[in-house]
């Protein structure tokens, strides 16, 4: 992820267990670098029972688009994990 972008935000998601956070982070990992574009990039890190998605962008429009995309990806990962009968 490029650190020289003008704008940055971090989305933090805390779960009931470290296992659930790991499942969500593992589901998001293949998307890192794949949905980046010329104006934005993201990184995903799991720390214990929390998943953090850092989005950086050249401008606020690209930052908003990145935040929206990653928020949707997290929701999908959470639903898939919940639908599998886990926690």
KOLMIZA-477673 format. One record per residue (C-alpha): residue number from 1; residue in one letter; x, y, z. Coordinates in nm, 4 decimals, decimal comma. Layout:
// residues N
<node><num>NUM</num><residuo>A</residuo><xx>X</xx><yy>Y</yy><zz>Z</zz></node>
...
//
This chain:
// residues 87
<node><num>1</num><residuo>X</residuo><xx>0,0000</xx><yy>0,0000</yy><zz>0,0000</zz></node>
<node><num>2</num><residuo>X</residuo><xx>0,1355</xx><yy>0,3426</yy><zz>-0,0943</zz></node>
<node><num>3</num><residuo>X</residuo><xx>0,1867</xx><yy>0,5610</yy><zz>0,2126</zz></node>
<node><num>4</num><residuo>X</residuo><xx>0,2296</xx><yy>0,8881</yy><zz>0,0189</zz></node>
<node><num>5</num><residuo>X</residuo><xx>-0,1404</xx><yy>0,9322</yy><zz>-0,0608</zz></node>
<node><num>6</num><residuo>X</residuo><xx>-0,3046</xx><yy>1,2552</yy><zz>0,0576</zz></node>
<node><num>7</num><residuo>X</residuo><xx>-0,5968</xx><yy>1,0944</yy><zz>0,2454</zz></node>
<node><num>8</num><residuo>X</residuo><xx>-0,6196</xx><yy>0,7961</yy><zz>0,4796</zz></node>
<node><num>9</num><residuo>X</residuo><xx>-0,8785</xx><yy>0,6287</yy><zz>0,6978</zz></node>
<node><num>10</num><residuo>X</residuo><xx>-0,8891</xx><yy>0,3080</yy><zz>0,8982</zz></node>
<node><num>11</num><residuo>X</residuo><xx>-1,1989</xx><yy>0,0952</yy><zz>0,9438</zz></node>
<node><num>12</num><residuo>X</residuo><xx>-1,1878</xx><yy>-0,1219</yy><zz>1,2557</zz></node>
<node><num>13</num><residuo>X</residuo><xx>-1,4104</xx><yy>-0,4236</yy><zz>1,3147</zz></node>
<node><num>14</num><residuo>X</residuo><xx>-1,4043</xx><yy>-0,6123</yy><zz>1,6476</zz></node>
<node><num>15</num><residuo>X</residuo><xx>-1,5455</xx><yy>-0,9647</yy><zz>1,6774</zz></node>
<node><num>16</num><residuo>X</residuo><xx>-1,6521</xx><yy>-1,1976</yy><zz>1,9586</zz></node>
<node><num>17</num><residuo>X</residuo><xx>-1,3563</xx><yy>-1,4240</yy><zz>1,8957</zz></node>
<node><num>18</num><residuo>X</residuo><xx>-1,0154</xx><yy>-1,4248</yy><zz>1,7388</zz></node>
<node><num>19</num><residuo>X</residuo><xx>-1,1296</xx><yy>-1,7123</yy><zz>1,5157</zz></node>
<node><num>20</num><residuo>X</residuo><xx>-1,4095</xx><yy>-1,5032</yy><zz>1,3631</zz></node>
<node><num>21</num><residuo>X</residuo><xx>-1,1698</xx><yy>-1,2128</yy><zz>1,3039</zz></node>
<node><num>22</num><residuo>X</residuo><xx>-0,9276</xx><yy>-1,4543</yy><zz>1,1363</zz></node>
<node><num>23</num><residuo>X</residuo><xx>-1,2030</xx><yy>-1,5893</yy><zz>0,9069</zz></node>
<node><num>24</num><residuo>X</residuo><xx>-1,3030</xx><yy>-1,2366</yy><zz>0,8008</zz></node>
<node><num>25</num><residuo>X</residuo><xx>-0,9424</xx><yy>-1,1229</yy><zz>0,7510</zz></node>
<node><num>26</num><residuo>X</residuo><xx>-0,8607</xx><yy>-1,4374</yy><zz>0,5515</zz></node>
<node><num>27</num><residuo>X</residuo><xx>-1,1640</xx><yy>-1,3762</yy><zz>0,3293</zz></node>
<node><num>28</num><residuo>X</residuo><xx>-1,0512</xx><yy>-1,0187</yy><zz>0,2637</zz></node>
<node><num>29</num><residuo>X</residuo><xx>-0,6830</xx><yy>-1,0976</yy><zz>0,2036</zz></node>
<node><num>30</num><residuo>X</residuo><xx>-0,7158</xx><yy>-1,1991</yy><zz>-0,1656</zz></node>
<node><num>31</num><residuo>X</residuo><xx>-0,8766</xx><yy>-0,8621</yy><zz>-0,2431</zz></node>
<node><num>32</num><residuo>X</residuo><xx>-0,5780</xx><yy>-0,6592</yy><zz>-0,1183</zz></node>
<node><num>33</num><residuo>X</residuo><xx>-0,4027</xx><yy>-0,5244</yy><zz>-0,4251</zz></node>
<node><num>34</num><residuo>X</residuo><xx>-0,6710</xx><yy>-0,6609</yy><zz>-0,6577</zz></node>
<node><num>35</num><residuo>X</residuo><xx>-0,9170</xx><yy>-0,3729</yy><zz>-0,6253</zz></node>
<node><num>36</num><residuo>X</residuo><xx>-0,6560</xx><yy>-0,0999</yy><zz>-0,5893</zz></node>
<node><num>37</num><residuo>X</residuo><xx>-0,6497</xx><yy>0,1555</yy><zz>-0,8664</zz></node>
<node><num>38</num><residuo>X</residuo><xx>-0,4420</xx><yy>0,4551</yy><zz>-0,9698</zz></node>
<node><num>39</num><residuo>X</residuo><xx>-0,6070</xx><yy>0,6738</yy><zz>-0,7035</zz></node>
<node><num>40</num><residuo>X</residuo><xx>-0,6464</xx><yy>0,4438</yy><zz>-0,4013</zz></node>
<node><num>41</num><residuo>X</residuo><xx>-0,5160</xx><yy>0,1355</yy><zz>-0,2231</zz></node>
<node><num>42</num><residuo>X</residuo><xx>-0,5932</xx><yy>-0,0632</yy><zz>0,0915</zz></node>
<node><num>43</num><residuo>X</residuo><xx>-0,4381</xx><yy>-0,3012</yy><zz>0,3401</zz></node>
<node><num>44</num><residuo>X</residuo><xx>-0,5989</xx><yy>-0,5493</yy><zz>0,5824</zz></node>
<node><num>45</num><residuo>X</residuo><xx>-0,4497</xx><yy>-0,6423</yy><zz>0,9198</zz></node>
<node><num>46</num><residuo>X</residuo><xx>-0,5858</xx><yy>-0,8690</yy><zz>1,1925</zz></node>
<node><num>47</num><residuo>X</residuo><xx>-0,4859</xx><yy>-0,8012</yy><zz>1,5514</zz></node>
<node><num>48</num><residuo>X</residuo><xx>-0,6392</xx><yy>-1,0539</yy><zz>1,7880</zz></node>
<node><num>49</num><residuo>X</residuo><xx>-1,0170</xx><yy>-1,0211</yy><zz>1,7674</zz></node>
<node><num>50</num><residuo>X</residuo><xx>-1,0064</xx><yy>-0,7096</yy><zz>1,5472</zz></node>
<node><num>51</num><residuo>X</residuo><xx>-0,9711</xx><yy>-0,6561</yy><zz>1,1729</zz></node>
<node><num>52</num><residuo>X</residuo><xx>-0,8443</xx><yy>-0,3222</yy><zz>1,0484</zz></node>
<node><num>53</num><residuo>X</residuo><xx>-0,8785</xx><yy>-0,2041</yy><zz>0,6903</zz></node>
<node><num>54</num><residuo>X</residuo><xx>-0,6634</xx><yy>0,0980</yy><zz>0,6039</zz></node>
<node><num>55</num><residuo>X</residuo><xx>-0,7625</xx><yy>0,2854</yy><zz>0,2902</zz></node>
<node><num>56</num><residuo>X</residuo><xx>-0,5423</xx><yy>0,5524</yy><zz>0,1330</zz></node>
<node><num>57</num><residuo>X</residuo><xx>-0,6365</xx><yy>0,7734</yy><zz>-0,1609</zz></node>
<node><num>58</num><residuo>X</residuo><xx>-0,5251</xx><yy>1,0697</yy><zz>-0,3643</zz></node>
<node><num>59</num><residuo>X</residuo><xx>-0,8572</xx><yy>1,2517</yy><zz>-0,3249</zz></node>
<node><num>60</num><residuo>X</residuo><xx>-1,1728</xx><yy>1,2366</yy><zz>-0,1145</zz></node>
<node><num>61</num><residuo>X</residuo><xx>-1,3889</xx><yy>1,0888</yy><zz>-0,3911</zz></node>
<node><num>62</num><residuo>X</residuo><xx>-1,1496</xx><yy>0,7942</yy><zz>-0,4263</zz></node>
<node><num>63</num><residuo>X</residuo><xx>-1,1308</xx><yy>0,7580</yy><zz>-0,0466</zz></node>
<node><num>64</num><residuo>X</residuo><xx>-1,5097</xx><yy>0,7418</yy><zz>-0,0211</zz></node>
<node><num>65</num><residuo>X</residuo><xx>-1,5268</xx><yy>0,4839</yy><zz>-0,2996</zz></node>
<node><num>66</num><residuo>X</residuo><xx>-1,2584</xx><yy>0,2738</yy><zz>-0,1295</zz></node>
<node><num>67</num><residuo>X</residuo><xx>-1,4329</xx><yy>0,2898</yy><zz>0,2081</zz></node>
<node><num>68</num><residuo>X</residuo><xx>-1,7638</xx><yy>0,1881</yy><zz>0,0475</zz></node>
<node><num>69</num><residuo>X</residuo><xx>-1,6040</xx><yy>-0,1034</yy><zz>-0,1375</zz></node>
<node><num>70</num><residuo>X</residuo><xx>-1,4179</xx><yy>-0,2377</yy><zz>0,1650</zz></node>
<node><num>71</num><residuo>X</residuo><xx>-1,7202</xx><yy>-0,1962</yy><zz>0,3932</zz></node>
<node><num>72</num><residuo>X</residuo><xx>-1,9253</xx><yy>-0,4075</yy><zz>0,1521</zz></node>
<node><num>73</num><residuo>X</residuo><xx>-1,6525</xx><yy>-0,6715</yy><zz>0,1334</zz></node>
<node><num>74</num><residuo>X</residuo><xx>-1,6406</xx><yy>-0,6948</yy><zz>0,5139</zz></node>
<node><num>75</num><residuo>X</residuo><xx>-2,0204</xx><yy>-0,7338</yy><zz>0,5323</zz></node>
<node><num>76</num><residuo>X</residuo><xx>-2,0110</xx><yy>-1,0124</yy><zz>0,2748</zz></node>
<node><num>77</num><residuo>X</residuo><xx>-1,7322</xx><yy>-1,1936</yy><zz>0,4631</zz></node>
<node><num>78</num><residuo>X</residuo><xx>-1,9290</xx><yy>-1,1629</yy><zz>0,7885</zz></node>
<node><num>79</num><residuo>X</residuo><xx>-2,2483</xx><yy>-1,2967</yy><zz>0,6280</zz></node>
<node><num>80</num><residuo>X</residuo><xx>-2,0719</xx><yy>-1,5895</yy><zz>0,4639</zz></node>
<node><num>81</num><residuo>X</residuo><xx>-1,9090</xx><yy>-1,6837</yy><zz>0,7943</zz></node>
<node><num>82</num><residuo>X</residuo><xx>-2,2406</xx><yy>-1,6501</yy><zz>0,9827</zz></node>
<node><num>83</num><residuo>X</residuo><xx>-2,4199</xx><yy>-1,8530</yy><zz>0,7173</zz></node>
<node><num>84</num><residuo>X</residuo><xx>-2,1711</xx><yy>-2,1364</yy><zz>0,7600</zz></node>
<node><num>85</num><residuo>X</residuo><xx>-2,3140</xx><yy>-2,2004</yy><zz>1,1082</zz></node>
<node><num>86</num><residuo>X</residuo><xx>-2,0218</xx><yy>-2,0477</yy><zz>1,2913</zz></node>
<node><num>87</num><residuo>X</residuo><xx>-2,0663</xx><yy>-1,8223</yy><zz>1,5936</zz></node>
//
